[in-house]
Amino acid sequence: MSYSGSMKNLLLATVLLLFTASGCALKPTNKFDVFTERAQLPQEESVHKQNSLEWWYFTGHLRDVKTGEQFGVEYVFFHFNLNGKRDWQMVNFALTDPQAKQFRYDYKVQRLPQLLEPQLPIRLSTQKKDQLWTLDGQTGEYVLQGRMAAHPGYAINLRTTPHKGLLLHSGTGYENYGDVAKAGYYSYPRMSTQGTIEVDGKMHEVEGYLWYDRQWNCNSVTNKGIGWDWFSLQLDEPLLTESGQPSPTAVEHHEIMTYQLFDRNSDRSVSGGTYNGAERGNVADLKADDFQLEVQEYWTSPHSKLPYPSKWRLRIPSQEYDLTITPLVADQELTLKLFAGIKMHYWEGMCRVEGTHHGRPVSGNSYVELTNRGK
């Protein structure tokens, strides 16, 4: 999800629609947004009061500890304020089952009765029908609990701890998107995760890694012609033995985030990202000319009829990466029905990565988000 580079879940378009529905033709305000020279932890974890748009975003791959079955999770809380007076909240919740080629999701948008106040640890919640969705914790240690109201038999109860440290994007925790926007942005790119998920009524004890994005001050872009593609990659590379052969068991972990912003009105694009190496402190900013992202296949949604990229080749010459990213389920499209006759579509899904690093095999997991593919 992020500007993250991504404009998570078309939330900006949601903000515009809500603002229009309120009868106000003015641009949503960001006068209450707070910028510092460097992201301040742990206080940036908490709600930024009256923030234009911020989110706490979790995606990742988990496996059943007994059967080895794989599952994908997306769980995100959004907080936004259109005019400095009223707070809104949105929650998105999705589960992918690649074994059954199934994808289920639920969401809720609500106006809050009062302004959210900063507090630590984070304690966010929303209720849909008789189901309560919650997020509690801070600085890499979180508890995520929720049960879908739209799809009985789908639920999560997960606990995370940091497997790798905090990643401040651009070195400061503030990402510049050309001269289009500047937003607070940091991640915990690999969090060890344990707990249970329920899929189609069956309970699974799971473990794996989640990726966490925290962003704020994100309403700088309000043009509905802007779309985002965002990629998070968690890579596992075998260590070499004394004989120079890849180890069958020992691996080191690398992470990559890349994004592409598209403005269809001007045909302008902005790209960037971050490489997080296996060794502490081995972090590199990725500029537009540092990587090439090539779409190799497309998939057309049977629901929205929109075409989405569905396979990519990612090359990062400076780090000697040549990777292929492939969805594990083609249909991971979400449709948000916000008002009568108004629908928004985006694709966010569980993907697999295969390729080479320094000429040696590397593999891993990815989540990809594709927004605003419509005309």
C-alpha positions in Angstrom: 0.0 0.0 0.0 2.1 3.9 0.8 2.4 6.7 -1.3 5.1 4.1 -0.4 5.3 4.7 -2.7 1.7 4.0 -3.4 -1.5 5.9 -3.1 -3.0 3.3 -0.9 -6.2 1.7 -2.1 -7.3 4.8 -4.1 -7.9 6.5 -0.7 -7.2 9.9 -2.3 -10.0 9.4 -4.8 -12.1 8.4 -1.8 -11.2 11.6 -0.1 -12.2 13.6 -3.1 -15.6 11.8 -3.4 -16.3 12.3 0.3 -15.3 16.0 0.0 -17.5 16.5 -3.0 -20.4 14.7 -1.3 -20.1 17.1 1.6 -21.0 20.0 -0.7 -17.7 21.7 -0.6 -15.9 22.6 -3.8 -12.6 23.5 -2.1 -9.5 21.4 -2.2 -9.1 19.3 1.0 -6.8 21.1 3.5 -3.4 19.9 4.6 -2.8 22.9 6.9 -2.7 20.6 9.9 -0.1 18.3 8.5 3.2 18.3 10.4 6.6 18.1 8.8 9.9 17.7 10.6 13.5 17.2 9.4 13.4 13.6 10.3 10.6 11.2 11.3 10.5 11.0 15.1 9.9 7.6 16.6 8.0 6.4 18.4 5.6 9.5 18.3 5.1 9.2 14.5 3.4 5.8 15.2 0.5 7.6 16.8 -2.4 9.5 15.1 -1.4 12.8 13.7 -4.3 15.0 14.8 -6.4 16.3 11.9 -4.0 14.8 9.4 -5.0 15.1 5.8 -4.4 11.4 5.1 -2.4 8.8 6.9 -2.3 5.0 7.2 -1.0 2.0 9.1 -0.5 -0.7 6.4 0.2 -4.4 6.6 0.7 -6.9 3.8 2.5 -10.3 3.6 2.7 -14.0 3.1 1.9 -16.5 5.9 2.0 -20.3 5.9 0.2 -23.0 7.8 2.8 -24.5 10.2 1.4 -28.0 9.8 0.4 -28.3 6.1 2.6 -25.6 4.5 -0.3 -23.9 2.8 0.3 -20.3 1.8 -2.0 -17.4 2.5 -1.8 -13.6 1.7 -2.9 -10.9 4.1 -3.7 -7.2 3.6 -4.9 -5.2 6.6 -4.9 -1.4 6.8 -6.3 1.5 8.8 -6.7 4.9 7.2 -7.3 8.2 9.0 -8.1 11.4 7.1 -9.6 14.8 7.7 -11.1 16.8 4.9 -11.4 20.3 6.4 -9.8 20.1 9.8 -13.1 19.6 11.6 -14.3 16.1 11.1 -12.3 12.8 11.1 -12.9 9.9 8.8 -11.6 6.4 9.0 -11.4 3.5 6.5 -10.4 -0.1 7.0 -9.5 -2.5 4.3 -9.1 -6.3 5.0 -8.2 -9.0 2.4 -7.2 -12.6 2.4 -5.8 -14.6 -0.5 -5.8 -18.4 -0.7 -3.6 -19.4 -3.7 -4.4 -23.1 -3.2 -8.1 -22.6 -3.9 -7.4 -19.5 -6.2 -9.7 -17.5 -3.9 -9.6 -13.9 -2.9 -11.9 -12.4 -0.2 -12.0 -8.8 1.1 -14.1 -6.5 3.2 -13.9 -2.7 4.0 -15.7 0.1 5.8 -15.6 3.9 5.5 -17.0 5.9 8.4 -17.2 9.4 9.7 -16.0 9.4 13.3 -18.0 11.1 16.1 -14.9 13.0 17.3 -11.3 13.8 16.4 -8.8 11.1 17.0 -6.2 12.0 19.6 -2.5 10.9 19.6 -1.8 8.0 21.9 0.7 5.2 22.3 0.5 2.4 21.9 -1.8 2.7 18.9 -5.4 1.6 19.6 -7.5 1.8 16.4 -10.8 0.0 15.8 -13.9 0.0 13.7 -17.0 -2.1 13.7 -18.9 -3.4 10.7 -22.2 -5.1 11.7 -21.3 -7.3 14.6 -17.6 -7.6 13.7 -14.9 -5.6 15.4 -11.6 -4.9 13.6 -8.7 -3.7 15.7 -5.0 -2.7 15.5 -2.9 -2.3 18.7 0.8 -1.8 19.3 3.8 0.3 18.2 7.3 0.1 16.7 7.0 -3.2 15.0 5.1 -5.1 17.7 1.4 -5.2 16.8 -1.7 -7.2 17.3 -4.1 -7.4 14.3 -7.6 -8.9 14.9 -10.6 -8.9 12.6 -13.4 -11.1 11.1 -15.0 -10.2 7.8 -18.6 -9.2 7.9 -19.1 -9.6 4.2 -17.6 -13.1 4.1 -18.3 -15.3 7.2 -15.5 -17.7 7.9 -12.6 -15.3 7.1 -10.6 -13.8 10.0 -7.2 -13.0 11.4 -5.6 -12.9 14.8 -1.9 -12.1 14.4 1.0 -10.8 16.4 4.1 -9.3 15.0 7.7 -8.6 16.2 10.5 -6.9 14.1 12.7 -9.4 12.3 14.7 -6.5 10.8 14.9 -2.9 12.0 13.1 0.3 11.1 13.6 1.5 7.5 13.4 5.3 7.0 12.8 5.9 3.4 15.1 8.6 1.8 17.1 8.3 5.0 14.9 10.8 6.9 11.5 9.1 6.9 10.2 11.7 4.4 9.8 10.7 0.7 9.8 13.3 -2.1 7.7 12.4 -5.1 9.3 14.8 -7.6 7.7 18.2 -7.0 4.3 16.6 -6.7 4.3 15.7 -3.0 6.3 15.0 0.2 5.0 12.6 2.8 6.3 11.0 5.9 7.2 7.4 5.2 8.9 4.5 7.0 8.6 0.8 7.1 9.2 -2.3 9.1 10.0 -4.3 6.0 10.1 -7.7 7.6 8.2 -8.5 10.8 8.0 -12.1 12.2 4.3 -12.9 12.4 2.5 -15.7 14.3 -1.1 -16.4 15.0 -4.2 -17.8 13.3 -6.2 -17.1 10.2 -9.5 -18.5 9.3 -10.1 -19.2 5.6 -13.5 -20.5 4.4 -14.3 -21.6 7.9 -11.1 -23.5 8.5 -8.7 -22.4 11.2 -4.9 -22.3 10.4 -2.0 -21.8 12.7 0.3 -19.6 10.7 3.7 -18.0 10.7 5.7 -15.9 8.2 6.6 -12.3 7.6 4.5 -9.1 7.2 5.6 -5.8 5.7 4.4 -2.7 7.5 4.2 0.8 5.9 3.5 3.9 8.0 2.7 7.1 6.1 1.2 10.5 6.8 0.7 14.0 5.2 -0.5 12.2 2.1 -3.3 14.4 0.7 -0.8 16.5 -1.3 -2.0 14.8 -4.5 -5.8 15.2 -5.2 -5.9 14.7 -9.0 -8.0 11.7 -9.9 -5.9 11.3 -13.0 -3.0 10.1 -10.9 -2.4 6.4 -10.3 0.2 4.5 -8.4 2.0 1.1 -8.8 3.8 -0.1 -5.6 5.9 -3.1 -5.0 7.3 -4.6 -1.8 9.7 -7.5 -2.1 11.0 -9.8 0.7 13.9 -11.8 -0.8 15.7 -14.9 0.5 19.2 -15.5 -0.8 21.1 -18.7 0.0 24.4 -18.1 1.8 27.4 -19.7 0.2 29.2 -22.6 1.9 33.0 -22.9 2.2 33.0 -24.8 -1.1 31.3 -21.8 -2.8 27.9 -23.7 -3.2 24.6 -22.2 -2.1 23.5 -23.5 1.3 20.3 -25.6 1.3 19.2 -24.1 4.7 21.0 -20.8 5.5 19.7 -17.7 3.9 20.1 -13.9 4.2 17.2 -11.5 3.8 17.0 -8.5 1.5 14.0 -6.2 0.9 13.1 -3.8 -1.9 10.4 -1.2 -2.3 9.7 0.5 -5.6 6.9 2.7 -6.9 5.8 4.5 -10.0 3.4 7.5 -10.1 1.5 8.2 -13.3 -0.3 11.4 -14.2 -2.4 10.6 -17.2 -3.4 14.2 -17.7 0.3 15.3 -18.4 1.8 11.9 -19.3 4.3 12.5 -16.5 5.7 9.8 -14.3 7.8 9.7 -11.1 9.6 6.6 -9.9 11.7 5.7 -6.8 12.2 3.2 -4.0 14.5 1.8 -1.4 16.9 -1.2 -1.2 17.4 -2.7 2.3 20.3 -5.1 2.4 21.0 -8.1 4.6 23.6 -6.3 6.7 22.4 -3.5 9.0 22.9 -0.1 7.5 23.2 -1.4 3.9 20.4 0.8 2.6 20.3 2.6 -0.8 17.8 5.0 -2.3 16.5 4.0 -5.7 16.0 6.8 -8.2 14.1 6.5 -11.5 17.2 5.7 -13.5 18.4 3.1 -10.9 15.9 0.4 -12.0 13.8 -0.8 -14.9 10.3 -2.2 -14.4 8.9 -4.0 -17.5 5.4 -5.3 -17.8 5.4 -8.7 -19.4 1.8 -9.8 -19.2 -1.7 -8.3 -18.7 -4.9 -9.6 -17.1 -8.4 -8.2 -17.7 -10.8 -8.2 -14.8 -14.0 -10.0 -15.5 -15.7 -7.7 -13.0 -14.6 -4.2 -13.9 -13.3 -5.0 -17.4 -10.1 -3.1 -16.6 -6.7 -4.4 -17.8 -4.0 -4.7 -15.1 -0.3 -5.7 -15.5 0.0 -9.2 -14.2 3.7 -10.1 -14.6 6.8 -7.8 -14.3 10.6 -7.9 -14.8 12.4 -5.8 -12.3 16.1 -5.0 -12.9 18.3 -3.0 -10.6 21.8 -2.9 -12.2 23.5 -1.2 -9.3 22.6 -4.1 -7.0 22.8 -6.7 -9.8 19.2 -7.8 -9.5 17.2 -9.4 -12.3 13.8 -10.5 -10.9 10.4 -11.7 -12.2 7.3 -10.9 -10.2 4.2 -13.1 -10.8 0.8 -13.0 -9.0 -0.2 -16.2 -7.3 -3.9 -15.5 -8.0 -4.8 -13.4 -11.1 -8.1 -12.0 -9.6 -7.1 -10.0 -6.6 -9.1 -6.9 -7.6 -11.1 -5.0 -5.0 -14.2 -2.9 -5.7 -15.2 -0.2 -3.3 -18.8 0.8 -3.4 -18.8 4.2 -1.7 -22.1 5.9 -2.8 -25.0 5.0 -5.0 -23.7 4.4 -8.4 -20.1 5.1 -7.5 -17.5 2.3 -7.6 -13.7 2.3 -7.4 -11.5 -0.5 -8.5 -7.9 -1.4 -7.6 -5.7 -4.5 -7.6 -3.6 -5.5 -4.6 -2.2 -8.9 -4.4 0.1 -11.7 -3.3 2.9 -12.4 -5.7 6.0 -14.6 -6.0 9.5 -13.5 -7.0 12.2 -15.5 -8.8 15.4 -14.3 -10.3 19.1 -13.6 -9.7 21.2 -11.4 -7.4 24.9 -11.1 -8.4 24.1 -13.9 -10.9 23.1 -16.3 -8.1 19.5 -17.6 -7.6 17.2 -15.6 -5.3 13.5 -16.0 -4.6 11.0 -14.5 -2.3 7.6 -12.9 -1.7 6.0 -9.7 -2.9 2.8 -7.6 -2.6 1.9 -5.4 -5.5 -0.7 -2.5 -5.6 -2.1 -1.1 -8.8 -4.4 1.9 -8.6 -6.5 4.1 -10.9 -6.3 1.9 -14.0 -9.6 3.3 -15.4 -9.9 6.0 -18.0 
